[in-house]
Amino acid sequence: MTAATHPQTPAAPIGLAPDLIDQSHQRSALFGLRASDEPEFSSPLRGDLRNALDENRFLFQHAAPVMETLYDQIANTHSMVLLTSAKGMVLHTLGDTDFLEKASRVALTPGMDWSERSKGTNAIGTALSEQEALTVHGNQHFMDANKFLTCSCAPIFDPYGQVIGALDVTGDHRSFHHHTLALVRMSTQMIENHMFADIFPKAIRIHFHSRSEFLGTLVEGIVVFSPEGRFISANRSAQFQISLPFSALKAHTFSSLFGIPVSALYELFSGASPTPKQLVLHNGMTVWCRATLKATSLWSTSPADTAPAADTSSATAGTATLGGESATAHTPLRKTPMSSLQYLDTGDPQVSNVIHKLRMICGKDIPVMILGETGTGKELLAQAIHSDSPRSRQPFIAVNCASIPESLIESELFGYEEGAFTGARKKGAVGKLLQANGGTLFLDEIGDMPKHLQTRLLRVLQERKVCPLGASKEIDVDIAVVCATHKSIKDMIARGDFREDLYYRLNGMVVRLPALRERTDFELVVSKILHSLCEDSHKVSLSPEVLDLFKRYHWPGNFRQLYNLVRTAVVMVGYNGCIEIKHLPDDFLEELQLVPPAFPMPMPSAQQCPPPLVTLPTSPAEMNAAGHNDGLSSLQDVTVSAMAQMLRLHKGNVSAAARALGVSRNTIYRKKDLLPPDVLRD
C-alpha cells in the first residue's frame, strides 16, 4: 500500500534492532552502570516530583485522559501505563494492582528516573534517547533486575516538534503482546493532536488525509499556519503525508505546500457549513481537507466595523467564537455604529456596571484585570476594551498562560535571538510583548504564569523595556495590559504562588464577569448567538419548551457551552426553522434530570422534562440553611458534589462525566483531591 493511500503512518518495528541494542548497551556502560547493579530504591524528593509535575502540567493535562483509555485496553494483563517527562522522570502511573507491586521492586514509581543514564537500556530511556517508538523485551534490558519486564514506549512531541515526554506500557515479559506498541503509538498521537487543538486555538489549522473518511480521526494530518500563511507546526501524520520532516517544513508557507494563496482558502471554506475540499500537495498527492480558520468575535463586531485593526485577515473571514471555542462555520459580520463595549452591554445590571467602569478609564492605559469563571467571555471583553481604545488601530495580542508549555512560555513572551538555545529559529523570533508594541497585550489565565516569569513581567511593566533571550540590549515597548483569571489571585499570594507586587501592577481596575446563570439577559444572549450563527437569509428560533429547558440548566461551561449547544442545534435544524427538544443532544437532556433550576423561571411540565433527581443549594440562603456558612466553600462543595454525582452516573468515566457537565476533563482533574475516592477509576 502506498503512502498516498495508507490510513496510518508507518509502523515502527517491534523491539529494538540488534545494532540499536548494542549501541544502547555501550552507552549504558559508559555511564558507569553494571548489569548486576541493584535498583535504586531511595525515595524521590517530594519537592522534585512536585516541581516536575508543575513543569509538565501542559503534558499531564492532555495525557492523563488518554492514559485512562489506554489502561482500559490493557487492564488485567499484568501491566501498567506510565507517563514520563522528557528527562525520563516518571510523572504518573496506572496499573494492575498485582503488577504495581512488582514494579515498585525495581523503582518503577512516580518520581524515579528511568533515563538510560540511570537505568541503562530500557524502553523509556532508550525511546527518549533515540526519539522513536520501540519495545525493549526481557533480556534486551541492560540491568539484570529489569529483565523480567517488557516495555513499549513512544516519545511525545509538543506542537513545536520538541520531545516533551514519553508514554510507556510495561508488563511481565511472559505476557508480551505484539500489538502493545501500536496501542502506545496511537495513544501518543492522540495526545499530540489534543495539544495541537489547545495551543493553536486561533491559527489556521488544515486537517487533511488522502481519504475523506479519515478526516477527524486519529490518523489525519494537521498543519498549522499563521493568518498570513506562514508555517507554524505540523503533527507527525502531516509530516509523513507531506513527505517532509518538521525542520524542512519550517521553510514553507501555505501556498508552497498546497499550491493556492491563503485568500483562496478563505473563499473555499466560506459558507454556513463548508464541506471538505480536495487540494493538491506540493508532492502531487491529492488530499481531502477541512479548515479551521482564524477566529472572529461572536459578540462584538469585527474591528473593521468599529475601528481599523492591524490584522485585517481575521476581520473578513473566519470562525465564530465564544470564550476561545471556534466553529468551522462562516458568518458574515454585521456592521453596527455601536462600540464593542456598548455591543456587549445587553441589559444585565452586573455587566452594565462593568461596562460603565471600563468606559470611565478608556484610553487612560490603566491595567485591567478581568475575573470570572471559565467560559464567561473574558477574552471577548478584553478585545472590546482594545477596540474602544485609542490603540484600536494597533495589534491586539492574546497569550494564554495556561496553554503554553512552561518550557516555551518565556520565549513566546519575550522572544529570542538567533542561537539563544537549542532548536531556536535561525533568525530568532519576536515575542508577544514586542508584537503588541503600540497596542494591547491580553494575558489570559495570568494565575498560571510561572513564578520566575512573573518577576520578568513585573520588570517589563515597570521599565517598559523588553530583553529577548540571548539579546545584549533592551528594546523599548509601549503596551496596554489586560489580564484575566478564574483563580483567586489573593489566595495565590497568600500561598506564595503569585507575586504581590505584580498583582498591584496589574489590578488598576478589577472587574468581574458574572456567570451565565447569574445574568438577567439570558434570552437576549441566546438571540445574539442565533443571530451570529445565521446569515441574513436564514432565520432560526427557539421553541418555548427549549427556552424553558435552557433556563432550568446551570450552564457550568457558561457562554462557551451555550454557544456550542446552540451551534449544534442550528446545524440540525438546517439554518431555517425552530429548535425543538428533539434537536438537543441526549447527554444534555439526561443531565437536566440531575440538576436544579438555574434561573427563577416556571418549571416545564412533567411531560416536557422529568423533575430533577437531586437538589443542591442554589442560593446563599439555601446554602446557609444546609449548614454552609462560607459562600466560597459552599460553591466548591456544590461543584464537587455535582461532579461526584455525574462520575457515579457514568461509572467513573471522566470523559463522559465532563461531557455531561459541559466542562473540560481538566476541570474535573483539578478537583480530583476533593472528590470521593470511589467515584474515579484508577
C-alpha positions in Angstrom: 0.0 0.0 0.0 1.4 3.4 -0.9 1.9 6.4 1.3 -0.9 8.1 -0.6 -3.5 5.5 0.4 -2.2 4.1 3.7 -4.5 5.3 6.6 -1.7 5.0 9.2 1.8 6.4 9.5 4.5 3.7 9.0 4.6 1.1 11.8 7.7 1.1 14.0 9.5 -2.3 14.3 8.6 -4.5 17.3 11.5 -4.4 19.7 14.9 -3.0 19.2 17.2 -4.0 16.3 20.4 -5.7 17.4 22.6 -2.7 16.5 20.5 -0.3 18.5 20.6 -2.8 21.4 24.4 -2.8 21.2 24.6 0.9 20.9 22.4 1.4 23.9 24.3 -1.1 26.0 27.5 0.7 25.1 26.0 4.0 26.3 24.9 2.3 29.5 28.4 1.0 30.2 29.9 4.5 29.5 27.5 5.9 32.1 29.3 3.7 34.7 26.4 1.2 35.1 26.8 -2.5 35.6 24.3 -5.2 34.7 24.5 -6.5 38.2 23.6 -3.2 39.8 20.7 -3.3 42.2 17.7 -1.0 41.6 17.8 2.4 43.2 15.2 2.4 46.0 15.9 5.8 47.5 12.6 7.7 47.8 12.3 10.7 45.4 12.3 14.1 47.0 8.7 15.2 47.2 9.7 18.7 46.0 11.4 17.3 42.9 8.3 15.3 41.8 6.1 18.3 42.6 8.3 20.6 40.5 8.4 18.1 37.7 4.6 17.9 37.7 4.4 21.7 37.7 6.8 21.9 34.8 4.9 19.3 32.8 1.4 20.5 33.6 0.5 21.0 30.0 1.7 17.5 29.1 -0.1 15.9 32.1 -3.4 17.6 31.4 -3.5 16.2 27.9 -2.0 12.8 28.6 -4.0 11.8 31.7 -7.3 11.1 30.0 -5.6 9.2 27.2 -3.7 7.1 29.8 -7.1 6.1 31.2 -8.3 5.0 27.8 -5.1 3.1 27.1 -5.2 1.3 30.5 -8.8 0.2 29.8 -7.5 -1.6 26.8 -4.7 -3.4 28.7 -6.4 -4.0 32.1 -5.8 -7.4 33.7 -2.8 -8.2 31.6 -0.2 -7.7 34.4 0.8 -4.4 33.0 0.9 -0.7 33.8 0.8 2.6 31.9 3.4 5.3 32.7 3.9 9.0 31.7 7.4 10.5 32.0 9.0 13.8 31.5 11.4 14.5 28.6 14.2 13.7 31.0 12.8 10.3 31.9 11.2 11.0 35.3 8.1 9.0 35.9 5.2 11.5 36.5 2.1 9.3 36.7 1.2 5.6 36.6 -1.9 3.4 36.2 -1.8 -0.3 36.6 -3.0 -3.7 37.7 -2.5 -3.9 41.5 -0.5 -7.1 41.3 1.9 -5.7 38.8 2.3 -2.3 40.5 3.8 -4.2 43.5 6.3 -5.9 41.2 7.1 -2.6 39.5 7.8 -1.0 42.9 10.6 -3.6 43.5 12.6 -2.0 40.6 11.7 1.6 41.4 9.2 1.9 38.6 7.2 4.5 40.5 6.4 8.3 40.2 9.4 10.5 40.9 12.0 7.9 39.8 14.5 8.5 36.9 14.3 6.0 34.1 16.7 7.6 31.7 19.4 5.5 30.2 21.9 7.3 32.4 20.1 6.0 35.4 18.7 2.6 34.4 20.6 1.6 31.3 18.9 0.2 28.3 15.1 0.3 28.9 12.1 1.4 26.7 11.6 4.8 28.4 15.2 5.9 28.4 16.1 4.4 25.0 13.0 5.8 23.3 13.8 9.2 24.6 17.4 8.8 23.5 16.5 7.5 20.0 13.4 9.8 19.8 11.4 6.9 18.3 8.8 4.4 19.5 10.3 1.0 20.5 9.9 -2.1 22.6 12.6 -3.5 24.9 11.9 -7.1 25.7 13.2 -9.2 28.6 17.0 -9.8 28.2 17.4 -6.7 26.0 17.4 -4.6 29.2 20.9 -3.7 30.4 20.3 -4.3 34.1 19.6 -7.9 35.2 17.0 -6.6 37.7 14.8 -5.3 34.8 14.9 -8.4 32.6 11.6 -9.7 33.8 10.0 -6.7 32.1 8.7 -6.0 28.6 8.3 -2.3 27.9 6.8 -0.5 24.9 7.4 3.3 24.8 6.9 6.2 22.4 8.2 9.7 22.8 5.6 12.5 22.9 6.4 15.6 20.7 5.0 19.0 21.6 3.4 21.2 18.8 6.8 22.8 18.2 8.5 19.5 17.3 10.3 19.0 20.6 10.2 15.9 22.8 8.1 16.8 25.8 7.7 13.4 27.4 7.1 9.7 26.8 4.2 7.2 27.2 5.0 3.7 28.2 3.3 0.4 28.8 5.3 -2.0 31.0 4.4 -5.6 31.8 5.7 -9.0 32.7 7.8 -10.3 29.8 5.8 -13.6 29.9 2.6 -11.8 28.9 4.1 -9.8 26.0 1.6 -8.8 23.3 2.8 -7.7 19.8 0.0 -5.1 19.5 1.0 -3.1 22.6 3.5 -0.9 20.8 0.8 0.0 18.2 -1.6 1.0 21.0 1.1 3.2 22.7 1.9 4.9 19.4 -1.8 5.6 18.7 -2.3 6.9 22.2 0.8 9.2 21.8 -0.6 10.5 18.5 -3.9 11.2 20.3 -2.1 13.3 23.0 -0.2 15.2 20.4 -3.3 16.0 18.4 -5.1 17.2 21.6 -2.2 19.5 22.3 -2.4 21.0 18.8 -6.0 22.0 19.4 -5.2 23.8 22.6 -2.0 25.6 21.8 -3.1 27.0 18.4 -6.8 27.9 19.0 -6.8 30.8 16.6 -4.3 30.0 13.9 -5.3 28.5 10.6 -5.5 24.7 11.0 -5.7 22.4 8.0 -6.9 18.9 8.7 -6.2 16.6 5.8 -5.9 13.0 4.5 -5.8 11.3 1.2 -9.1 9.5 2.1 -12.0 11.6 3.2 -13.3 9.0 5.7 -10.1 9.5 7.8 -10.8 13.2 8.4 -11.5 13.8 12.0 -9.8 10.5 13.0 -6.5 9.9 14.8 -4.5 9.5 11.6 -5.5 12.8 9.9 -2.7 15.2 9.2 -2.8 18.6 11.0 -0.7 21.5 9.8 -0.9 25.0 11.3 -0.3 28.4 9.7 -0.4 32.0 10.7 -3.1 34.2 9.2 -0.6 35.3 6.6 0.2 31.7 5.6 3.5 31.2 7.5 4.1 27.6 8.6 3.9 27.2 12.4 3.6 23.4 13.0 2.5 20.0 11.8 1.8 16.8 13.5 3.6 13.6 12.6 0.9 12.2 10.3 1.1 15.5 8.4 4.9 15.2 8.1 4.5 11.7 6.7 1.9 12.6 4.2 3.7 15.8 3.0 6.9 13.7 2.9 8.9 16.4 4.7 10.4 16.5 8.3 9.5 19.2 10.7 12.8 21.0 10.1 12.2 21.2 6.3 8.6 22.4 6.7 9.8 25.5 8.6 10.9 26.9 5.2 7.4 26.5 3.7 4.2 28.5 3.6 0.6 27.5 3.0 1.0 28.5 -0.7 4.1 26.5 -1.3 2.6 23.3 0.3 -0.9 23.5 -1.1 -0.5 25.5 -4.3 -3.1 28.2 -3.6 -2.9 31.5 -1.8 -4.4 31.9 1.7 -7.1 34.2 0.3 -8.3 31.3 -1.8 -8.5 29.1 1.3 -10.9 31.6 2.9 -13.1 31.5 -0.2 -13.1 27.7 -0.3 -14.2 27.3 3.3 -16.7 30.1 3.5 -20.4 29.4 3.9 -22.5 28.2 6.8 -21.4 24.6 6.7 -18.3 24.1 4.5 -17.7 20.6 3.2 -14.3 19.0 2.8 -12.4 20.1 -0.3 -9.7 18.5 -2.4 -6.3 20.1 -2.6 -3.1 19.0 -4.2 0.1 18.9 -2.0 3.5 20.0 -3.3 4.4 16.4 -3.9 1.5 15.8 -6.2 -0.7 13.9 -3.7 -4.4 14.8 -3.7 -5.8 15.1 -0.2 -9.2 15.9 1.3 -9.1 19.0 3.6 -11.2 20.8 6.1 -10.0 24.1 7.6 -10.4 25.9 10.9 -9.7 29.5 10.1 -8.6 32.2 12.5 -11.4 33.2 14.8 -13.5 36.3 14.8 -15.7 37.6 17.6 -19.2 36.2 18.2 -20.4 39.2 20.2 -18.6 42.3 19.1 -18.4 43.3 15.5 -15.2 43.0 13.6 -12.6 45.5 14.3 -13.0 46.6 10.7 -16.6 47.6 11.5 -15.8 49.6 14.6 -12.2 50.8 14.2 -9.5 49.7 11.8 -7.2 46.9 13.1 -3.7 45.9 12.2 -4.8 42.3 11.4 -7.5 42.6 8.8 -7.3 39.0 7.7 -9.3 37.9 10.7 -11.9 40.7 10.1 -13.1 39.4 6.8 -13.3 35.6 7.2 -13.1 33.0 9.9 -15.0 31.2 12.5 -17.5 32.4 15.1 -16.1 32.1 18.6 -17.1 32.5 22.2 -14.7 32.1 25.1 -12.0 30.6 22.9 -14.0 27.9 21.2 -14.2 28.1 17.4 -16.6 26.6 14.8 -15.9 25.8 11.2 -19.0 27.8 10.2 -18.5 31.2 8.5 -20.9 34.0 9.4 -21.0 37.4 7.6 -20.2 40.1 10.1 -22.8 42.7 10.7 -21.9 46.3 10.7 -23.1 48.4 13.7 -22.4 52.0 14.8 -22.1 50.9 18.4 -18.7 50.4 20.0 -17.7 47.0 21.1 -18.2 47.7 24.8 -21.7 49.0 24.0 -22.5 46.0 22.0 -21.6 43.8 24.9 -24.0 45.7 27.2 -27.0 43.5 26.8 -29.1 44.7 29.8 -27.8 42.7 32.7 -27.1 45.2 35.6 -23.8 43.5 36.6 -22.5 43.6 33.1 -23.7 47.2 32.6 -21.8 48.2 35.8 -18.6 46.6 34.4 -19.0 48.4 31.0 -19.6 51.7 32.8 -16.4 51.3 34.8 -14.4 50.4 31.7 -15.7 53.4 29.7 -14.5 55.7 32.6 -10.9 54.5 32.2 -10.9 54.1 28.4 -7.8 55.4 26.8 -6.1 56.0 30.2 -3.8 53.0 29.9 -4.9 51.8 33.3 -4.3 48.0 33.5 -7.4 45.9 33.7 -7.9 42.6 35.5 -10.9 40.6 34.5 -12.2 37.9 36.9 -14.8 35.3 36.1 -15.4 31.6 35.6 -14.2 29.7 32.6 -16.3 30.5 29.5 -17.8 33.8 30.7 -16.2 35.7 27.8 -13.1 37.3 29.4 -11.2 37.4 26.2 -14.2 38.9 24.4 -14.3 41.7 26.9 -10.5 42.3 26.5 -11.0 42.6 22.7 -13.8 45.1 23.3 -11.6 47.2 25.6 -8.9 47.3 22.9 -11.4 48.1 20.1 -12.8 51.1 22.1 -9.3 52.5 23.0 -7.1 54.9 21.0 -4.9 51.8 20.4 -7.5 50.1 18.3 -5.5 50.5 15.1 -2.6 48.7 16.6 -2.2 44.9 17.4 -4.3 43.0 20.0 -2.1 40.1 21.1 -3.6 37.4 23.3 -1.4 34.9 25.3 -3.0 32.0 27.2 -0.5 31.4 30.1 -2.1 28.0 30.8 -1.9 26.5 27.3 1.7 27.2 26.5 4.2 24.7 28.0 6.3 26.2 30.8 9.5 25.5 28.8 8.2 27.6 25.9 6.3 30.5 27.6 9.4 32.6 28.2 10.5 32.5 24.6 6.9 33.1 23.5 6.5 36.2 25.7 10.0 37.8 25.3 11.2 36.4 22.0 14.8 35.3 21.4 17.8 36.0 19.3 19.4 33.6 16.8 21.2 30.8 18.7 19.7 31.7 22.0 19.0 28.0 22.7 19.0 24.6 21.0 16.2 24.5 18.4 15.9 28.2 18.1 14.9 29.5 14.7 17.7 30.7 12.5 16.6 34.3 12.6 15.2 34.3 16.1 11.7 35.2 16.9 9.7 38.3 18.0 8.0 37.7 21.4 4.4 38.5 22.1 5.4 41.6 24.2 7.1 43.2 21.2 4.3 42.0 18.8 1.9 44.0 21.0 4.0 47.2 20.9 1.7 50.2 20.4 -1.4 48.0 21.1 -2.8 45.8 23.8 -1.4 42.7 25.4 -4.0 40.3 26.8 -2.7 37.8 29.4 -5.3 35.1 29.8 -5.1 32.8 32.8 -2.4 35.0 34.4 -2.7 32.9 37.5 -0.9 30.1 35.6 2.2 32.1 34.8 5.3 30.5 36.3 6.8 32.3 39.3 10.1 33.2 37.6 8.4 34.8 34.7 6.2 36.9 37.0 9.4 38.6 38.0 10.4 39.3 34.4 7.0 40.6 33.5 7.0 42.9 36.5 10.2 44.5 35.3 8.8 45.0 31.8 5.7 46.8 33.3 7.9 48.9 35.5 10.6 49.9 32.9 8.7 49.4 29.7 11.7 47.6 28.2 12.0 44.1 26.8 15.2 42.0 26.5 14.7 38.9 24.3 16.5 35.7 25.2 20.1 35.9 24.1 19.9 39.6 23.3 22.5 42.1 24.5 20.3 45.2 24.7 16.8 46.1 25.8 14.0 47.3 23.5 11.5 50.0 24.4 7.9 48.7 24.4 4.6 50.6 24.7 1.7 48.4 25.6 -1.6 48.5 27.4 -2.1 45.4 29.6 -5.4 43.5 30.2 -5.2 40.2 32.1 -7.8 37.6 33.1 -8.1 34.7 35.5 -10.7 32.3 37.0 -8.5 31.8 40.1 -8.3 33.8 43.3 -5.0 35.7 43.0 -5.2 36.9 46.6 -5.3 33.2 47.7 -2.3 32.5 45.5 -0.4 35.4 47.0 -1.1 34.1 50.5 0.3 30.7 49.4 3.3 32.3 47.8 2.4 31.3 44.3 1.9 34.8 42.9 4.0 38.0 43.4 2.1 40.6 45.4 3.9 43.5 43.7 2.9 42.1 40.2 -0.7 41.8 41.3 -0.8 45.5 42.3 0.8 46.4 38.9 -2.0 44.5 37.1 -5.1 45.4 39.0 -5.5 49.1 38.2 -9.2 48.3 37.6 -10.6 44.9 38.6 -13.9 43.8 37.1 -15.8 40.6 37.4 -17.9 39.0 34.7 -20.9 37.2 36.1 -21.6 33.5 35.3 -24.4 32.9 32.7 -26.7 31.5 35.4 -26.3 34.8 37.3 -27.4 37.1 34.4 -30.8 38.5 33.7 -30.4 38.9 30.0 -30.4 35.2 29.1 -32.9 35.5 26.3 -31.1 38.3 24.6 -27.8 36.4 24.9 -29.4 33.4 23.1 -30.8 35.7 20.5 -27.4 37.2 19.7 -25.9 33.8 19.4 -28.6 32.7 17.0 -28.1 35.9 15.0 -24.3 35.3 14.8 -24.7 31.7 13.5 -27.2 32.5 10.7 -26.8 34.6 7.6 -29.4 37.2 6.9 -31.3 34.9 4.6 -31.6 32.2 7.3 -33.6 32.5 10.5 -33.7 30.1 13.4 -35.7 30.4 16.6 -36.1 28.6 19.9 -39.4 26.9 20.8 -40.8 27.9 24.2 -40.1 24.4 25.6 -36.4 24.6 24.7 -36.1 28.1 26.1 -37.6 26.8 29.4 -35.1 23.9 29.5 -32.3 26.4 28.9 -33.5 28.4 31.8 -33.5 25.4 34.1 -29.9 24.5 33.3 -27.0 25.7 35.4 -24.5 26.1 32.5 -21.2 25.2 34.1 -19.4 26.0 30.9 -21.1 29.4 30.6 -21.2 31.1 27.2 -18.8 28.6 25.6 -21.1 25.7 26.4 -24.3 27.6 25.4 -22.7 28.6 22.1 -21.6 25.1 21.3 -25.0 23.6 22.1 -26.9 26.2 20.0 -24.5 25.8 17.2 -25.1 22.1 17.0 -28.9 22.6 17.2 -28.8 25.2 14.4 -27.0 22.7 12.2 -29.6 20.0 13.0 -32.5 22.4 12.2 -30.8 23.3 8.9 -30.4 27.1 9.4 -34.2 27.6 8.9 -36.9 26.7 11.3 -37.4 26.3 15.1 -35.1 24.5 17.5 -37.2 21.8 19.3 -36.3 19.4 22.1 -35.5 16.7 19.6 -32.7 18.8 18.2 -30.8 18.9 21.6 -28.1 16.3 22.4 -29.1 13.3 24.5 -26.5 13.9 27.2 -27.8 17.5 27.8 -31.4 16.2 28.2 -30.2 13.4 30.6 -28.3 15.9 32.7 -31.3 18.1 33.1 -32.8 15.4 35.2 -29.9 15.7 37.7 -29.6 19.5 38.2 -31.8 22.1 39.9 -33.2 25.1 38.0 -30.6 27.8 37.4 -33.0 30.7 36.6 -36.1 31.8 38.6 -38.5 30.7 35.8 -41.6 28.5 35.8 -40.7 24.8 35.6 -41.7 22.9 32.4 -44.5 20.3 32.7 -43.6 16.7 33.6 -44.3 15.7 30.0 -41.7 18.2 28.8 -38.9 17.3 31.2 -38.6 14.9 34.2 -38.1 16.5 37.6 -34.6 16.8 39.0 -33.4 13.7 40.8 -31.2 15.7 43.2 -31.4 19.0 44.8 -28.4 21.1 45.5 -28.4 24.6 47.2 -28.5 27.3 44.5 -28.7 30.5 46.6 -26.8 31.8 49.7 -30.0 31.3 51.8 -30.3 27.7 50.8 -26.6 27.2 51.4 -26.8 28.6 54.9 -29.9 26.5 55.6 -27.9 23.5 54.5 -25.3 24.3 57.0 -22.8 26.1 54.7 -21.8 29.4 56.2 -18.9 30.3 53.9 -20.1 31.2 50.4 -16.8 30.2 48.7 -16.5 26.8 50.3 -20.2 26.3 49.7 -19.8 26.9 46.0 -16.9 24.5 45.9 -19.0 21.9 47.8 -21.8 22.2 45.3 -19.3 21.9 42.4 -17.6 18.8 43.9 -21.0 17.2 44.7 -22.2 17.7 41.1 -19.0 16.2 39.7 -19.2 13.2 42.1 -22.8 12.5 41.1 -22.1 12.7 37.4 -19.0 10.4 37.8 -21.1 7.9 39.7 -23.7 8.1 36.9 -21.1 7.4 34.3 -19.3 4.7 36.4 -16.1 6.8 36.9 -15.6 7.7 33.2 -14.1 11.2 33.4 -14.6 12.0 29.7 -18.3 11.1 29.8 -18.9 13.0 33.1 -17.1 16.0 31.7 -19.2 16.0 28.5 -22.4 15.7 30.6 -21.4 18.6 32.8 -20.3 20.7 29.8 -16.8 21.2 31.2 -13.3 20.0 30.2 -11.8 16.9 31.7 -9.1 19.1 33.2 -11.7 20.9 35.3 -12.6 17.5 36.9 -8.9 16.6 37.3 -8.3 19.9 39.1 -10.8 18.8 41.8 -9.5 15.2 42.0 -8.2 15.6 45.5 -11.6 16.8 46.7 -13.7 14.0 45.1 -14.6 10.8 47.0 -12.1 8.1 46.1 -14.8 5.7 44.9 -16.0 7.9 42.0 -12.8 7.9 39.9 -11.5 4.9 38.1 -7.9 4.2 39.0 
